[in-house]
């Protein structure tokens, strides 16, 4: 399984979302999944923010783009290629002020590309091109935004991700949300992380069921 793994937390060793995404990949391997990981840390290698030149270039038909336009789109083209070549997408991020980190928003802006990650159909509709990939969003949240909590209505992260990636063809992404963390006591934090790890283990098991194990791949290669 080729996995594109994207981290977006500004933190490093103290990041819960980073730790949980590593845990998920470890669980996949422990389930016998043969992984090829394409890793991107958008907090370090942040995609360029949208400029006027980018907006003009991306909506100019490919056959009509100037060399300067093609150069403007080079990094975006490369990101789209990496997404489309992956079998699964693992996105890990904290919630910053109720929504996605700005570095991940720049990532979304760079991968939402007409003619690449979505196309127009003959009847005038739009067809996303990420419909075959498994997709999981692993998030960490300082407050408790689960249904029934006082802050539930303030979750702008989940609907934003569903809308952005739904447009690109991801109909049913998986969400594993560790909450509450920062604005809770130690016991509640530990419980939230344990719940998240349990959920991730279950998702890893489901993903693994449809994948040949590394042992099976080795046996097939020996035939």
C-alpha positions in Angstrom: 0.0 0.0 0.0 1.4 3.4 -1.0 0.5 5.9 1.7 0.8 9.7 1.5 1.3 10.8 5.1 0.9 14.5 5.8 1.6 16.1 9.1 0.5 19.7 9.8 1.2 20.4 13.5 3.6 23.3 14.3 4.8 21.3 17.2 7.4 18.5 17.0 8.0 16.0 19.8 5.1 17.4 21.8 2.6 17.0 19.0 -0.3 14.6 19.7 -1.5 14.5 16.1 2.0 13.5 14.9 2.3 10.8 17.5 -1.1 9.4 16.6 -0.4 9.3 12.9 2.9 7.4 13.6 0.9 5.1 15.8 -1.6 4.4 13.0 1.2 3.6 10.5 2.8 1.3 13.1 -0.5 -0.5 13.6 -0.9 -1.0 9.8 2.6 -2.6 9.7 1.8 -4.8 12.7 -1.3 -6.0 10.8 1.0 -7.2 8.0 0.4 -4.3 5.5 3.4 -3.7 3.3 3.7 0.1 3.4 5.5 2.5 1.1 5.2 5.9 2.8 5.5 9.3 1.0 5.9 11.7 3.8 5.2 15.5 3.8 5.4 17.9 6.7 3.5 21.0 5.6 4.6 23.0 8.6 8.2 22.7 7.2 7.6 22.4 3.5 4.6 24.7 3.3 3.0 24.8 -0.2 3.0 28.3 -1.7 0.0 30.4 -0.8 -2.3 31.3 -3.7 -1.2 34.4 -5.7 -2.7 36.2 -8.6 -0.2 34.4 -10.9 -1.3 31.0 -9.5 -5.0 31.8 -9.9 -4.6 32.9 -13.5 -2.3 29.9 -14.4 -4.5 27.2 -12.9 -7.6 28.4 -14.8 -5.8 28.8 -18.1 -6.1 25.6 -20.3 -2.9 23.5 -20.1 -2.3 23.9 -23.8 -2.3 27.7 -23.5 -0.1 28.1 -20.5 3.1 30.1 -20.9 6.4 28.9 -19.6 6.0 31.3 -16.7 2.5 29.9 -15.9 3.9 26.3 -16.0 6.7 27.3 -13.6 4.1 28.8 -11.2 2.2 25.5 -11.1 5.2 23.2 -10.9 5.0 22.5 -7.1 1.2 22.2 -7.2 1.5 19.8 -10.1 3.9 17.7 -8.1 1.7 17.6 -5.1 -1.3 16.5 -7.2 0.7 13.7 -8.7 1.8 12.5 -5.3 -1.9 12.4 -4.2 -3.1 10.6 -7.3 -0.4 8.0 -7.1 -1.2 7.1 -3.5 -3.5 4.2 -2.4 -4.2 5.8 0.9 -4.0 9.3 2.4 -3.2 9.9 6.1 -3.7 13.5 7.2 -2.8 14.5 10.7 -3.3 17.9 12.2 -4.4 19.9 15.3 -7.4 22.2 15.3 -6.2 25.8 15.4 -8.9 28.3 16.3 -11.7 25.9 15.3 -10.3 25.0 11.8 -7.3 23.7 9.9 -3.8 25.0 10.3 -2.9 27.6 7.7 -0.2 25.4 6.3 -2.7 22.7 5.6 -5.1 25.2 4.0 -2.3 26.1 1.6 -2.0 22.4 0.9 -5.7 22.2 0.1 -5.4 25.2 -2.2 -2.5 23.6 -4.1 -4.2 20.3 -4.6 -7.6 21.6 -5.7 -6.8 21.7 -9.4 -9.1 21.6 -12.4 -8.0 19.0 -14.9 -6.0 17.1 -12.3 -7.8 16.4 -9.0 -11.2 17.2 -10.4 -12.6 17.3 -13.9 -15.6 18.6 -15.7 -17.9 16.0 -17.1 -19.8 16.1 -20.4 -23.0 17.0 -18.7 -21.4 20.0 -16.9 -20.9 18.3 -13.6 -17.7 17.9 -11.6 -16.0 14.6 -10.8 -13.3 14.4 -8.2 -10.4 12.1 -8.9 -9.6 10.9 -5.4 -12.5 8.5 -5.2 -10.4 5.3 -5.0 -8.1 6.2 -2.1 -8.6 5.3 1.5 -8.6 8.6 3.5 -8.2 9.2 7.2 -8.0 12.5 9.1 -6.3 12.3 12.5 -7.0 15.4 14.5 -6.2 16.7 18.0 -8.5 19.3 19.7 -7.9 21.3 22.8 -11.6 21.4 23.8 -14.3 18.8 23.7 -16.3 19.3 20.5 -18.1 16.0 20.5 -21.9 16.1 19.9 -23.7 17.3 23.1 -20.7 19.3 24.4 -21.0 23.1 24.9 -18.5 23.7 22.1 -19.9 21.2 19.5 -21.2 23.9 17.2 -17.7 25.5 17.0 -16.1 22.7 15.0 -15.3 24.3 11.6 -12.5 21.8 10.9 -14.6 18.7 10.2 -17.1 20.3 7.8 -14.2 22.1 6.0 -12.3 18.9 5.4 -15.4 17.0 4.3 -16.3 19.7 1.9 -12.8 20.2 0.4 -12.1 16.5 0.0 -15.6 15.6 -1.0 -15.3 18.0 -3.9 -12.2 16.0 -4.9 -14.1 12.7 -4.8 -13.6 11.5 -1.2 -17.1 10.5 -0.3 -16.6 8.9 3.1 -13.3 9.8 4.9 -12.6 8.4 8.3 -12.1 10.8 11.2 -10.3 10.0 14.5 -10.4 13.0 16.8 -8.4 13.1 20.1 -10.4 15.4 22.3 -10.3 17.2 24.8 -6.6 17.7 25.3 -5.1 21.1 26.1 -8.0 22.5 27.9 -8.7 19.5 30.1 -7.1 17.8 33.1 -4.5 15.0 32.8 -7.0 12.2 33.3 -9.2 13.5 30.5 -6.3 13.9 28.2 -5.1 10.4 28.8 -8.6 9.1 28.2 -8.9 11.1 24.9 -5.6 9.7 23.6 -6.5 6.2 24.6 -9.8 6.5 22.8 -8.1 7.7 19.7 -5.5 4.9 19.7 -8.3 2.4 20.1 -10.1 3.9 17.1 -6.9 4.0 15.0 -6.2 0.3 15.8 -9.7 -0.6 14.6 -9.3 1.4 11.4 -5.9 -0.2 10.8 -7.4 -3.6 11.1 -10.2 -2.7 8.6 -7.7 -1.4 6.1 -5.5 -4.4 6.5 -8.3 -6.9 5.7 -8.4 -5.8 2.1 -4.6 -5.7 1.6 -2.1 -8.5 0.9 0.4 -8.9 3.7 4.2 -8.5 3.1 4.5 -12.2 3.5 2.0 -12.8 0.8 3.8 -10.4 -1.5 7.1 -12.2 -0.9 5.5 -15.5 -1.7 4.0 -14.2 -4.9 7.3 -12.7 -5.9 9.0 -16.1 -5.4 6.6 -17.9 -7.8 
